[in-house]
Amino acid sequence: MHTLPQNFYNPLPNAHQTLLLKACLLDNDQAIQHWEKWMSVNGFSNLTSEKSSGILPQVYDPLDFSSQRLLALLYKKMSSAGVNHPLINSLKGYYRYVWVRNQVIKEQLKSIVEILNAQGITHLVIKGFPMIEAYYKDLGARSVLDLDIMIHPDHWSKALVVLSKEGWTSKDAMYIPEAVQDTLVHATHFVKDIFEIDLHIRFHDFPLTENTVNSFWNGAVTYKPGHKMLRPEHQLISALIHGYDIGGDTVLRAIADTTYIIRNTPNFDWKIVIDIVHENNLQIPGKVLLEHLNQEGFCVIPEHVLAALQNYSLESKEAKYFSLLTTPDVGNGYKLFKLRLLLLNLVKVSIVEKGKLLLNTYKYQWGAQSILKLAYRTTQVVIDKFKSPDKTVVTRRF
């Protein structure tokens, strides 16, 4: 297999995160072994039941956010494997919390879907709840922070009106949801009481071809009455793209999700995946994440699939985008600025339309309603780039 060069950053989990993933996802005997090792390397082995109410914070608080989100799945695996340990007993309460919270959000989702269906608004439920109900099949096993709903672009304006009438408002008053159609932004955020929706007008920031987008819509399947989701192969593609990011913030969830998709889909059609990967030049995220699944024992990926991921160019526009995407951010705004330019280069429209897209994106993102304000903010970002040298130490590469 081809190996990406040393200076090509990767988003894969670190050693501690990998142990936790294996404890959550492998067969019982192997899972227990990796759980015990994970407990040991993190200094959790000496926890006792004397103060069981205090055990969970001792474990939860030191963990990174992505690892914290796996603890409910860890409970599910260890309890089903018959592990009797003070931590597992404490995690039962966390698992129940996730279950109850998801149940409350699920009822809100049901209400929104009923409203959208009644108004004839074409949409898909994406990410969290379709994954839970179609693959995890356990409301407590996967935490969900918000609702993700994909609206067909033809119905975007109508959906905004309908949600507004139901009391949903923009999370950030600076953003104008109606304007997102003509930008590079893939979603905008709405809030109501304690609930939040990520309302998508595009599946990802990364621009998929029109043919792929149409196949996503046309291939949608019903996972419960009135609720539609992406078919498994398209769900996998979505997870690969979403998981390819720096710092492990999304990749742990992507690895767990792709594992559940592959294991729980009889007759999974790898040809669909390969065709979409090639059509959209997604070989790099596909190669990195699917090879990782295979090498770490999460799933068996067919050899012909792995072979199909080896044909890529590091000079392609897509490769440059994914390389920058996983490069550590020094916090001065320059990385996001450059990512937008690379995304613009991937969009297949005329140079005039690209100019409009870029202008509208920054007007939307910064709330700049005049060319002068936009020029001023752009200049600020560029100046900050030179005032804030990159001192980030990269610890994880290919």
C-alpha positions as CSV (number, residue, x, y, z in Angstrom):
1,M,0.0,0.0,0.0
2,H,1.1,3.6,-0.7
3,T,2.1,5.6,2.4
4,L,1.3,9.3,2.6
5,P,4.4,11.5,3.2
6,Q,5.6,12.5,6.6
7,N,4.5,16.1,6.2
8,F,0.9,15.1,5.5
9,Y,-0.9,15.5,8.8
10,N,-3.4,12.9,9.9
11,P,-6.5,13.0,12.2
12,L,-6.3,9.5,13.6
13,P,-6.8,8.8,17.3
14,N,-3.9,8.8,19.7
15,A,-2.9,5.7,21.7
16,H,-5.2,6.3,24.6
17,Q,-8.2,7.0,22.4
18,T,-7.5,3.9,20.4
19,L,-7.5,1.8,23.5
20,L,-10.9,3.2,24.5
21,L,-12.3,2.6,21.0
22,K,-11.2,-1.0,21.1
23,A,-12.8,-1.4,24.5
24,C,-16.0,-0.1,23.1
25,L,-16.0,-1.9,19.7
26,L,-14.1,-5.2,19.7
27,D,-15.4,-8.6,20.8
28,N,-16.0,-9.1,24.5
29,D,-12.7,-10.8,25.4
30,Q,-10.5,-8.3,23.4
31,A,-12.6,-5.4,24.6
32,I,-12.1,-6.3,28.2
33,Q,-8.3,-6.6,27.6
34,H,-8.2,-3.1,26.1
35,W,-10.4,-1.7,28.8
36,E,-8.0,-2.9,31.5
37,K,-5.1,-1.5,29.6
38,W,-6.9,1.8,29.1
39,M,-7.7,2.0,32.8
40,S,-4.0,1.3,33.6
41,V,-2.4,3.8,31.3
42,N,-4.8,6.5,32.5
43,G,-4.2,5.8,36.1
44,F,-7.7,4.6,36.8
45,S,-6.9,1.1,38.1
46,N,-7.0,2.1,41.8
47,L,-10.6,3.3,41.8
48,T,-12.6,1.7,44.6
49,S,-16.2,1.3,45.4
50,E,-15.8,3.0,48.8
51,K,-16.9,6.3,47.3
52,S,-18.8,5.2,44.2
53,S,-20.5,8.5,43.8
54,G,-17.1,10.1,43.2
55,I,-15.7,7.6,40.7
56,L,-17.2,9.0,37.5
57,P,-15.8,12.6,37.9
58,Q,-12.4,11.1,38.5
59,V,-12.6,9.4,35.1
60,Y,-14.8,11.8,33.1
61,D,-13.1,15.1,33.9
62,P,-9.5,14.3,32.7
63,L,-10.7,12.9,29.4
64,D,-10.9,14.8,26.1
65,F,-14.4,15.6,24.8
66,S,-14.5,12.9,22.2
67,S,-13.5,10.2,24.7
68,Q,-16.1,11.5,27.2
69,R,-18.7,10.9,24.5
70,L,-17.7,7.2,24.2
71,L,-18.3,6.4,27.9
72,A,-22.0,5.5,27.4
73,L,-20.9,3.0,24.7
74,L,-18.2,1.7,27.0
75,Y,-20.8,1.0,29.6
76,K,-22.9,-0.9,27.1
77,K,-20.0,-3.1,26.0
78,M,-18.6,-3.8,29.5
79,S,-22.0,-4.5,31.1
80,S,-22.9,-6.8,28.3
81,A,-19.6,-8.6,28.7
82,G,-20.3,-9.1,32.4
83,V,-17.6,-6.8,33.8
84,N,-18.2,-6.0,37.5
85,H,-16.2,-2.9,38.4
86,P,-16.9,0.3,40.4
87,L,-16.4,2.4,37.3
88,I,-18.9,0.4,35.2
89,N,-21.4,0.7,38.0
90,S,-20.9,4.5,38.0
91,L,-21.1,4.6,34.2
92,K,-24.6,3.2,34.4
93,G,-25.8,6.5,35.7
94,Y,-24.2,8.3,32.8
95,Y,-25.6,5.8,30.3
96,R,-29.1,6.5,31.8
97,Y,-28.5,10.2,31.5
98,V,-27.7,9.9,27.8
99,W,-30.7,7.7,27.3
100,V,-33.1,10.2,28.9
101,R,-31.6,13.2,27.2
102,N,-31.7,11.4,23.8
103,Q,-35.4,10.5,24.5
104,V,-36.3,14.1,25.1
105,I,-34.4,15.3,21.9
106,K,-36.0,12.4,19.9
107,E,-39.5,13.7,20.8
108,Q,-38.5,17.2,19.6
109,L,-37.2,15.6,16.4
110,K,-40.5,13.8,15.9
111,S,-42.4,17.1,16.2
112,I,-40.1,18.8,13.7
113,V,-40.3,16.0,11.1
114,E,-44.1,15.9,11.4
115,I,-44.3,19.7,10.7
116,L,-41.9,19.4,7.7
117,N,-43.8,16.5,6.3
118,A,-47.1,18.3,6.7
119,Q,-45.7,21.3,4.7
120,G,-44.3,19.0,2.0
121,I,-40.7,20.1,2.7
122,T,-38.2,17.5,1.4
123,H,-35.7,16.7,4.1
124,L,-33.5,14.0,5.6
125,V,-32.6,13.3,9.2
126,I,-28.8,12.9,9.2
127,K,-26.0,11.9,11.6
128,G,-27.1,11.3,15.2
129,F,-30.6,9.8,15.4
130,P,-30.5,7.8,12.2
131,M,-27.3,6.2,13.5
132,I,-28.8,5.4,16.8
133,E,-32.0,4.0,15.6
134,A,-30.8,2.1,12.5
135,Y,-27.4,0.9,13.7
136,Y,-26.7,1.3,17.5
137,K,-30.3,0.4,18.3
138,D,-29.9,1.8,21.8
139,L,-30.8,5.4,22.8
140,G,-28.2,5.3,25.6
141,A,-25.2,4.1,23.6
142,R,-24.5,7.3,21.5
143,S,-24.9,10.8,22.8
144,V,-26.4,13.5,20.6
145,L,-25.8,17.1,21.2
146,D,-28.3,18.5,18.6
147,L,-30.5,17.7,15.7
148,D,-29.1,17.5,12.2
149,I,-31.6,18.0,9.4
150,M,-30.8,18.3,5.7
151,I,-33.2,20.4,3.8
152,H,-33.5,20.1,0.0
153,P,-32.2,23.4,-1.5
154,D,-35.5,23.9,-3.4
155,H,-37.4,24.0,-0.1
156,W,-34.8,26.0,2.0
157,S,-36.7,29.3,2.1
158,K,-40.0,27.5,3.0
159,A,-38.3,25.6,5.7
160,L,-37.0,28.7,7.3
161,V,-40.5,30.3,7.3
162,V,-42.1,27.2,8.8
163,L,-39.4,26.8,11.6
164,S,-39.6,30.5,12.4
165,K,-43.4,30.2,12.9
166,E,-42.7,27.3,15.3
167,G,-40.5,29.5,17.5
168,W,-37.0,28.5,16.2
169,T,-34.6,31.4,16.0
170,S,-31.0,31.8,14.6
171,K,-28.4,30.8,17.3
172,D,-26.3,33.8,16.3
173,A,-28.2,37.0,15.5
174,M,-25.2,38.1,13.3
175,Y,-26.0,35.3,10.8
176,I,-28.9,35.6,8.3
177,P,-30.1,32.1,7.5
178,E,-31.7,33.1,4.2
179,A,-28.3,34.2,2.9
180,V,-26.6,30.8,3.4
181,Q,-27.8,29.5,0.1
182,D,-25.3,31.6,-1.8
183,T,-22.3,30.8,0.3
184,L,-19.8,28.0,0.9
185,V,-21.3,27.3,4.4
186,H,-23.1,24.0,4.6
187,A,-25.4,24.6,7.6
188,T,-26.8,27.2,9.9
189,H,-27.9,26.8,13.5
190,F,-31.3,27.4,15.2
191,V,-32.3,27.3,18.9
192,K,-35.6,26.9,20.7
193,D,-35.7,26.5,24.5
194,I,-33.0,23.9,25.3
195,F,-32.9,22.4,21.8
196,E,-30.7,23.1,18.9
197,I,-30.9,22.3,15.2
198,D,-28.1,22.2,12.7
199,L,-30.1,22.9,9.5
200,H,-28.1,21.8,6.5
201,I,-28.5,23.1,3.0
202,R,-25.5,21.0,1.9
203,F,-24.3,17.7,3.2
204,H,-20.8,18.9,4.0
205,D,-18.4,21.9,3.5
206,F,-16.6,19.7,1.1
207,P,-18.4,20.1,-2.3
208,L,-19.7,16.8,-3.6
209,T,-20.6,16.5,-7.3
210,E,-24.1,17.1,-8.4
211,N,-24.4,13.5,-9.4
212,T,-23.4,12.4,-5.9
213,V,-25.7,14.8,-4.1
214,N,-28.6,13.6,-6.3
215,S,-27.8,10.0,-5.5
216,F,-27.9,10.8,-1.8
217,W,-31.4,12.3,-2.1
218,N,-32.7,9.6,-4.5
219,G,-31.2,6.7,-2.5
220,A,-32.7,7.9,0.9
221,V,-34.4,5.2,2.9
222,T,-37.1,5.2,5.6
223,Y,-35.8,4.2,9.0
224,K,-39.1,4.7,10.9
225,P,-42.5,6.0,9.8
226,G,-42.1,9.5,8.4
227,H,-38.3,9.7,8.9
228,K,-35.8,9.3,6.1
229,M,-32.0,8.9,6.2
230,L,-29.1,8.2,3.9
231,R,-28.7,4.7,2.7
232,P,-25.8,2.8,4.5
233,E,-23.2,3.4,1.8
234,H,-23.9,7.1,1.6
235,Q,-24.0,7.2,5.4
236,L,-20.5,5.8,5.4
237,I,-19.2,8.4,2.9
238,S,-20.7,11.1,5.1
239,A,-19.0,9.7,8.2
240,L,-15.6,9.5,6.4
241,I,-15.8,13.1,5.3
242,H,-17.1,14.4,8.7
243,G,-14.5,12.4,10.6
244,Y,-11.5,13.6,8.7
245,D,-10.4,16.5,10.9
246,I,-7.6,17.5,13.3
247,G,-7.4,16.6,17.0
248,G,-9.7,13.6,17.1
249,D,-12.7,15.7,17.9
250,T,-14.8,14.0,15.2
251,V,-12.7,11.0,14.2
252,L,-13.6,8.9,17.2
253,R,-17.3,9.2,16.5
254,A,-16.6,8.5,12.8
255,I,-14.7,5.3,13.6
256,A,-17.5,4.1,15.9
257,D,-20.2,5.0,13.4
258,T,-18.5,3.4,10.4
259,T,-17.9,0.3,12.4
260,Y,-21.6,0.0,13.4
261,I,-22.7,0.8,9.8
262,I,-20.5,-1.9,8.2
263,R,-21.2,-4.6,10.8
264,N,-25.0,-4.0,10.7
265,T,-25.6,-3.8,7.0
266,P,-26.0,-7.1,5.2
267,N,-24.8,-7.1,1.6
268,F,-23.1,-3.7,2.0
269,D,-22.4,-2.5,-1.5
270,W,-18.7,-1.4,-1.6
271,K,-19.0,-0.5,-5.3
272,I,-21.2,2.5,-4.4
273,V,-18.6,3.7,-1.9
274,I,-15.7,3.2,-4.4
275,D,-17.5,5.0,-7.2
276,I,-18.3,8.0,-5.0
277,V,-14.8,8.1,-3.7
278,H,-13.4,8.3,-7.2
279,E,-16.0,10.7,-8.5
280,N,-15.2,13.2,-5.7
281,N,-11.5,12.5,-5.2
282,L,-12.1,11.3,-1.6
283,Q,-9.3,8.7,-1.8
284,I,-7.3,10.3,1.1
285,P,-10.0,10.4,3.8
286,G,-11.2,7.0,2.5
287,K,-7.7,5.5,2.6
288,V,-6.8,6.9,6.0
289,L,-9.9,5.9,7.9
290,L,-10.8,2.6,6.2
291,E,-7.2,1.4,6.4
292,H,-7.3,2.3,10.1
293,L,-10.5,0.4,10.6
294,N,-9.0,-2.7,9.0
295,Q,-5.5,-2.5,10.6
296,E,-6.9,-2.0,14.1
297,G,-9.4,-4.8,13.8
298,F,-12.6,-2.8,14.0
299,C,-13.9,-4.1,10.6
300,V,-12.7,-6.3,7.8
301,I,-12.4,-4.1,4.7
302,P,-12.2,-6.1,1.5
303,E,-8.8,-6.1,-0.2
304,H,-10.3,-4.8,-3.5
305,V,-11.7,-1.8,-1.6
306,L,-8.3,-0.9,0.0
307,A,-6.6,-1.3,-3.4
308,A,-9.1,1.1,-5.0
309,L,-8.0,3.8,-2.5
310,Q,-4.4,3.8,-3.6
311,N,-4.8,5.8,-6.7
312,Y,-4.6,9.4,-5.7
313,S,-2.5,12.6,-6.4
314,L,-1.0,14.6,-3.6
315,E,-1.0,17.6,-6.0
316,S,-4.8,17.5,-6.5
317,K,-6.9,20.3,-5.2
318,E,-8.7,17.9,-2.9
319,A,-5.4,16.6,-1.4
320,K,-4.3,20.1,-0.6
321,Y,-7.7,20.8,1.1
322,F,-7.5,17.7,3.3
323,S,-3.9,18.3,4.1
324,L,-4.7,21.8,5.4
325,L,-7.9,20.6,7.1
326,T,-5.9,18.4,9.4
327,T,-3.1,20.9,10.0
328,P,-3.2,22.3,13.6
329,D,-4.9,25.6,13.9
330,V,-2.9,28.4,15.7
331,G,-6.0,30.3,16.3
332,N,-5.5,33.4,14.2
333,G,-8.2,32.8,11.7
334,Y,-5.8,32.3,8.8
335,K,-6.4,28.5,8.5
336,L,-10.2,29.0,8.1
337,F,-9.5,31.8,5.6
338,K,-7.3,29.6,3.5
339,L,-9.7,26.6,3.8
340,R,-12.4,28.8,2.3
341,L,-10.2,29.7,-0.6
342,L,-9.4,26.0,-1.2
343,L,-13.1,25.1,-1.0
344,L,-13.8,27.8,-3.5
345,N,-11.3,26.2,-5.9
346,L,-13.2,22.9,-5.6
347,V,-16.6,24.3,-6.5
348,K,-17.3,23.8,-10.2
349,V,-18.7,27.2,-11.2
350,S,-17.5,30.1,-13.3
351,I,-14.9,32.5,-11.9
352,V,-17.6,35.2,-11.6
353,E,-19.8,32.9,-9.5
354,K,-16.8,31.9,-7.4
355,G,-16.2,35.6,-6.6
356,K,-19.8,36.0,-5.5
357,L,-19.6,32.8,-3.4
358,L,-16.5,34.0,-1.6
359,L,-18.0,37.5,-1.0
360,N,-21.3,36.1,0.3
361,T,-19.5,33.6,2.5
362,Y,-17.6,36.3,4.4
363,K,-20.5,38.6,4.5
364,Y,-22.5,35.8,6.1
365,Q,-19.7,34.6,8.4
366,W,-18.6,38.0,9.7
367,G,-21.8,39.9,9.4
368,A,-20.1,42.4,7.2
369,Q,-22.7,44.1,5.1
370,S,-20.4,46.3,3.1
371,I,-17.4,45.8,0.9
372,L,-15.3,48.1,3.1
373,K,-16.1,46.1,6.2
374,L,-15.4,42.9,4.4
375,A,-12.0,44.2,3.1
376,Y,-11.1,45.4,6.6
377,R,-11.9,42.0,8.2
378,T,-9.9,40.2,5.4
379,T,-6.9,42.5,6.0
380,Q,-7.1,41.7,9.8
381,V,-6.9,38.0,9.2
382,V,-3.9,38.3,6.9
383,I,-2.1,40.6,9.3
384,D,-2.8,38.2,12.2
385,K,-1.2,35.4,10.2
386,F,2.1,37.2,10.3
387,K,1.7,38.5,13.9
388,S,1.0,34.9,15.2
389,P,3.8,32.5,14.2
390,D,2.8,28.9,14.2
391,K,4.3,27.3,17.3
392,T,2.2,24.2,17.2
393,V,4.0,21.0,17.9
394,V,2.7,18.2,15.6
395,T,2.7,14.8,17.4
396,R,0.7,12.7,15.1
397,R,1.6,12.1,11.4
398,F,1.6,9.3,8.9
